[in-house]
């Protein structure tokens, strides 16, 4: 690719001598954009965010800087025109070209509301950091937020005695469709398990559906994280019963546990059985027998290497097709199914928050999306009063 065809701004992965990596932004001449690089380094090392988080934020920041350059604005001045940036995001092509085409309002949007709002959230963080570090003037903050009224907030976070108090709310945000968070049904999980052609794949499906693991937590598991024994005290662990630990660490496959705090998740008999079968399967492949990662390549790629994040998505797509499901099941839908089953079995919100690795039970509320059957059962549990017969 010639320098003339390079995007004006693009994200770029930087791997430090220590092996730790983060993402930054380069301009059209392949030079670091200092303000963006300082922000992204702070995000990775100051806030202890995942490499994947810096990748997402670097891409969003590069889009903002690209728009500023194409519209002839300094990036600090661009904060005054974020409404125009939103229109550009909706309709500008994803990849710049020597002769970019811009299909304005009335044409089919290139990016949906959720994507636009995610980019805006990242750009706000970039601009806020630039102000705090002195790289941007203080008035930029006024372009990002306006004063709201706490009467718009839930009662539990309003002022004392219901007295309204002001709070900062973002100025620019698109309305997102109020679609319920979807889950994988038990029937779909069973179909996926039946479609598996290896013990490893069955274990992957069950770790999502029976333990609620995120994709990054799944491929970041080490063998030492699994305490599948009745008494783990000889291992230095006081937690009773079979369980697994979710630990945040930098991994060579870029897996990352979202929560900063480690947590333990109980393992049921289905997980134990699937794990035992996988241990036997893996032991039969000499080049995959060693290594501390739990889930490794067994059939393609570098045998024995830890699985990639994208491999989980590819597996779920393949299993959904093989199981002849009407839709493709995404990894996170297994986690939602786990949460729904916990609550259907009488679980409490604080229990669910601990199992999912949420710092606050309020973070678990989006996962509370009862099925239509659960809603019907809830209504049927209400006692029916004796109504007078017609004519009484």
C-alpha positions in Angstrom: 0.0 0.0 0.0 1.5 3.4 -1.0 1.6 6.3 1.5 -1.0 8.1 -0.6 -3.5 5.3 -0.1 -3.0 4.9 3.6 -5.9 6.0 5.8 -5.4 9.5 7.2 -5.7 8.0 10.7 -5.7 4.4 11.7 -5.3 2.3 14.8 -2.1 0.3 15.3 -1.0 -2.3 17.8 2.1 -1.6 19.8 3.9 -4.5 21.5 6.3 -3.4 24.3 9.6 -5.3 25.1 7.8 -6.7 28.2 5.3 -8.4 25.9 2.4 -6.3 27.0 0.6 -4.6 24.1 -1.8 -1.8 23.6 -3.3 0.1 20.6 -2.5 3.6 19.4 -3.3 5.9 16.5 -1.0 6.7 13.6 -1.5 9.6 11.1 -1.2 9.3 7.3 2.6 9.5 7.5 2.7 6.7 10.1 3.6 9.0 13.0 2.1 8.6 16.4 -0.7 11.1 17.3 0.7 12.2 20.6 -2.6 13.2 22.3 -4.3 10.0 21.3 -1.2 7.9 22.3 -1.1 9.5 25.7 -4.8 8.7 26.2 -4.5 5.1 25.1 -1.4 4.4 27.2 -3.3 5.9 30.2 -6.2 3.7 29.4 -4.1 0.5 29.2 -1.7 1.1 32.0 -3.2 3.8 34.2 -6.7 2.3 34.3 -5.6 -1.3 33.8 -7.9 -1.7 30.9 -7.8 -4.7 28.5 -5.8 -4.6 25.3 -9.1 -5.1 23.4 -10.5 -2.0 25.1 -7.6 0.1 23.8 -8.2 -1.5 20.4 -11.8 -0.4 20.4 -11.0 3.1 21.7 -8.1 3.6 19.2 -10.5 2.7 16.3 -13.0 5.2 17.6 -10.4 7.9 18.1 -9.0 7.4 14.7 -12.5 7.8 13.2 -12.9 11.1 15.0 -9.5 12.4 13.9 -10.2 11.3 10.3 -13.4 13.3 10.3 -11.7 16.3 11.7 -9.0 16.1 9.0 -11.5 15.6 6.2 -13.7 18.5 7.4 -10.7 20.8 7.9 -11.1 21.1 11.7 -8.6 20.9 14.4 -9.5 18.0 16.7 -10.1 20.3 19.6 -12.5 22.5 17.5 -14.3 19.4 16.4 -15.8 19.0 19.9 -18.1 21.9 19.0 -19.5 20.0 16.0 -20.1 16.5 17.4 -23.7 16.6 15.9 -22.1 16.8 12.4 -19.7 14.0 13.4 -22.7 11.8 14.3 -24.2 12.4 10.8 -20.8 11.6 9.3 -20.5 8.4 11.3 -23.9 7.2 10.2 -23.2 7.6 6.5 -19.4 7.8 5.8 -17.8 4.6 4.4 -16.0 2.4 6.9 -12.7 2.5 5.0 -11.5 5.7 3.4 -10.5 5.7 -0.2 -8.7 8.1 -2.6 -12.2 9.2 -3.8 -14.4 8.8 -0.7 -18.1 8.7 -1.2 -20.5 10.2 1.4 -24.1 9.1 1.2 -26.0 11.6 3.3 -29.3 11.4 5.2 -31.9 9.5 3.3 -29.5 6.7 2.3 -29.1 3.5 4.2 -26.9 4.2 7.3 -23.5 2.5 7.4 -23.4 2.4 11.2 -26.3 1.8 13.6 -27.2 3.7 16.7 -25.3 1.4 19.1 -22.1 1.7 17.0 -22.4 5.5 16.8 -23.0 5.8 20.5 -20.0 3.5 21.3 -17.7 5.7 19.1 -19.1 8.8 20.8 -18.4 7.4 24.3 -14.8 6.6 23.3 -14.3 10.1 21.8 -15.7 11.7 25.0 -13.2 9.8 27.0 -10.4 10.9 24.7 -11.4 14.6 24.9 -11.9 14.5 28.7 -8.4 13.1 29.1 -7.0 15.7 26.7 -8.5 18.5 28.9 -7.3 17.0 32.1 -3.8 16.6 30.7 -3.7 20.1 29.3 -3.7 19.0 25.6 -7.2 20.6 25.0 -8.8 23.8 26.4 -11.3 23.5 29.3 -14.3 24.7 27.2 -14.2 21.3 25.4 -15.9 19.7 28.5 -18.9 22.1 28.0 -19.4 20.7 24.5 -19.6 17.2 25.8 -22.1 17.5 28.7 -25.1 19.5 29.8 -26.7 19.9 33.2 -29.6 17.4 33.7 -32.3 17.2 36.3 -32.1 14.3 38.7 -35.9 13.9 38.5 -35.1 12.0 35.3 -33.1 9.4 37.3 -34.4 6.4 39.3 -35.5 7.3 42.8 -32.6 5.5 44.5 -30.1 7.9 43.0 -32.0 11.1 43.3 -31.2 13.8 45.9 -32.2 13.5 49.5 -35.9 14.0 50.3 -36.6 14.0 46.5 -35.0 17.4 46.2 -33.8 17.7 42.5 -30.1 18.1 42.0 -28.1 18.6 38.8 -26.0 16.1 37.1 -24.0 16.0 33.9 -25.5 14.2 31.0 -24.1 13.7 27.5 -25.1 16.2 24.8 -24.9 13.8 21.9 -26.4 10.4 21.8 -28.7 8.5 19.4 -31.8 6.7 20.5 -31.1 2.9 20.5 -33.8 0.4 19.9 -35.1 -1.0 23.1 -34.6 -4.6 22.2 -34.6 -7.2 25.0 -31.2 -8.9 25.8 -31.4 -12.2 24.1 -30.6 -15.6 25.6 -29.9 -19.1 24.3 -32.7 -21.4 25.3 -32.0 -24.7 27.0 -33.2 -26.4 23.9 -30.7 -24.5 21.8 -27.8 -25.3 24.2 -28.7 -29.0 24.0 -28.8 -28.9 20.2 -25.3 -27.2 20.2 -23.9 -29.8 22.5 -25.3 -32.6 20.3 -23.7 -30.9 17.2 -20.2 -30.9 18.8 -17.7 -33.2 17.3 -15.1 -33.1 20.1 -15.1 -33.2 23.9 -13.3 -29.8 23.9 -16.2 -28.2 22.0 -18.8 -29.6 24.4 -16.8 -28.2 27.3 -16.7 -24.8 25.7 -20.5 -24.7 25.2 -21.2 -25.8 28.8 -18.7 -23.4 30.3 -20.7 -20.6 28.7 -24.2 -22.0 29.4 -23.5 -23.6 32.9 -20.9 -21.2 34.3 -21.8 -18.0 32.6 -18.2 -17.3 31.3 -17.5 -14.5 28.9 -15.5 -15.3 25.8 -12.3 -13.7 27.1 -12.6 -15.5 30.4 -13.2 -18.8 28.6 -10.0 -18.8 26.5 -8.0 -17.3 29.3 -8.6 -20.2 31.7 -5.6 -22.1 32.9 -5.6 -25.7 34.1 -4.6 -24.4 37.6 -7.8 -22.4 37.7 -10.0 -25.5 37.8 -10.5 -27.0 41.3 -12.7 -29.9 40.3 -12.3 -31.7 43.6 -14.5 -32.0 46.7 -11.9 -30.5 49.0 -9.5 -27.9 47.5 -7.8 -27.0 50.8 -4.7 -29.1 49.9 -4.4 -26.7 46.9 -4.5 -23.7 49.2 -8.1 -22.8 48.4 -10.8 -22.7 51.1 -13.7 -22.7 48.8 -15.7 -26.0 49.2 -16.9 -28.2 46.3 -15.9 -28.3 42.7 -15.4 -24.8 41.2 -13.3 -22.8 38.8 -11.5 -19.5 39.3 -11.7 -16.5 36.9 -8.4 -14.6 37.2 -7.4 -11.4 35.4 -4.1 -11.7 33.7 -2.3 -10.8 30.4 -2.4 -13.8 28.1 -0.5 -14.5 24.9 -3.8 -15.1 23.1 -5.1 -11.6 24.2 -7.8 -13.1 26.4 -8.8 -10.9 29.3 -11.1 -11.2 32.2 -13.2 -8.1 32.3 -13.6 -7.9 36.1 -10.5 -6.7 38.1 -11.6 -8.9 41.0 -11.1 -12.7 40.8 -14.2 -14.8 41.4 -15.0 -18.5 41.9 -17.8 -20.2 40.0 -19.3 -23.5 41.2 -19.1 -26.3 38.7 -22.0 -28.8 38.4 -21.8 -32.5 37.3 -22.3 -31.7 33.6 -19.2 -29.5 33.6 -17.2 -32.1 35.5 -18.1 -34.9 33.1 -17.4 -32.7 30.1 -14.0 -31.8 31.5 -13.0 -35.4 32.2 -13.8 -36.3 28.7 -11.8 -33.4 27.4 -8.8 -34.4 29.5 -8.8 -37.8 27.9 -9.2 -36.4 24.4 -6.3 -33.9 24.9 -4.0 -36.4 26.4 -4.3 -38.5 23.2 -2.7 -35.6 21.2 1.0 -35.5 22.1 1.7 -32.0 21.0 -1.4 -30.7 22.9 -0.9 -32.6 26.1 1.4 -30.1 27.8 0.8 -26.4 28.4 -1.1 -24.5 31.1 -4.0 -23.1 29.0 -7.1 -25.2 29.4 -8.5 -24.7 25.9 -6.0 -25.3 23.1 -6.0 -26.0 19.4 -6.5 -29.7 18.8 -7.4 -30.0 15.1 -6.0 -27.1 13.2 -3.6 -24.2 13.5 -0.6 -24.6 15.8 -1.6 -27.7 17.8 -1.3 -27.1 21.5 -1.5 -23.3 21.2 -4.2 -21.5 23.3 -7.4 -20.9 21.4 -8.0 -17.4 20.0 -11.0 -15.2 21.0 -12.3 -15.3 17.4 -12.2 -19.1 17.4 -15.0 -19.2 19.9 -17.2 -17.1 17.6 -16.3 -19.3 14.7 -17.2 -22.4 16.7 -20.6 -21.1 17.7 -21.4 -20.2 14.1 -20.4 -23.6 12.9 -22.3 -25.4 15.7 -25.4 -23.3 15.0 -25.3 -24.3 11.4 -24.6 -27.9 12.1 -27.4 -28.1 14.6 -29.7 -26.5 12.0 -30.9 -23.8 14.4 -33.0 -21.0 13.0 -30.5 -18.4 14.2 -26.8 -18.2 15.0 -26.1 -18.4 18.7 -23.5 -15.9 19.9 -21.1 -16.7 22.8 -22.7 -14.1 25.1 -26.2 -15.6 24.6 -25.0 -18.6 26.6 -24.1 -16.3 29.5 -27.5 -14.7 29.3 -29.1 -18.1 29.4 -27.1 -19.0 32.5 -28.2 -15.8 34.2 -31.9 -16.4 33.4 -31.7 -20.0 34.7 -30.2 -18.8 38.0 -33.0 -16.3 38.5 -35.7 -18.8 37.4 -34.3 -21.3 40.1 -34.9 -18.7 42.8 -31.5 -17.0 42.7 -31.0 -13.5 44.2 -29.6 -10.5 42.4 -26.5 -10.4 44.7 -25.8 -14.1 44.0 -26.1 -13.5 40.2 -23.8 -10.5 40.4 -21.1 -12.6 42.1 -21.5 -15.4 39.6 -21.3 -13.1 36.6 -18.4 -11.0 38.1 -20.3 -7.7 38.4 -19.0 -5.2 41.0 -22.6 -4.1 41.6 -25.9 -6.0 41.5 -27.2 -3.1 39.4 -24.9 -4.3 36.6 -26.7 -7.6 36.5 -30.2 -6.1 35.9 -29.8 -6.1 32.1 -29.5 -9.8 32.3 -32.9 -10.2 33.9 -34.9 -10.9 30.8 -37.4 -13.6 31.8 -38.8 -15.8 29.1 -42.5 -15.7 28.1 -43.0 -18.9 30.0 -41.6 -17.5 33.2 -43.8 -14.4 32.9 -46.9 -16.7 32.5 -45.8 -18.8 35.5 -45.4 -15.6 37.5 -49.0 -14.6 36.7 -50.3 -18.0 37.4 -48.7 -18.0 40.9 -51.0 -15.2 41.9 -54.0 -16.6 43.8 -57.3 -16.2 42.0 -60.1 -14.6 44.1 -63.5 -16.2 44.2 -65.7 -14.0 41.9 -69.5 -14.0 42.2 -71.3 -15.9 39.5 -73.5 -14.1 37.1 -76.8 -13.3 38.8 -75.4 -13.6 42.4 
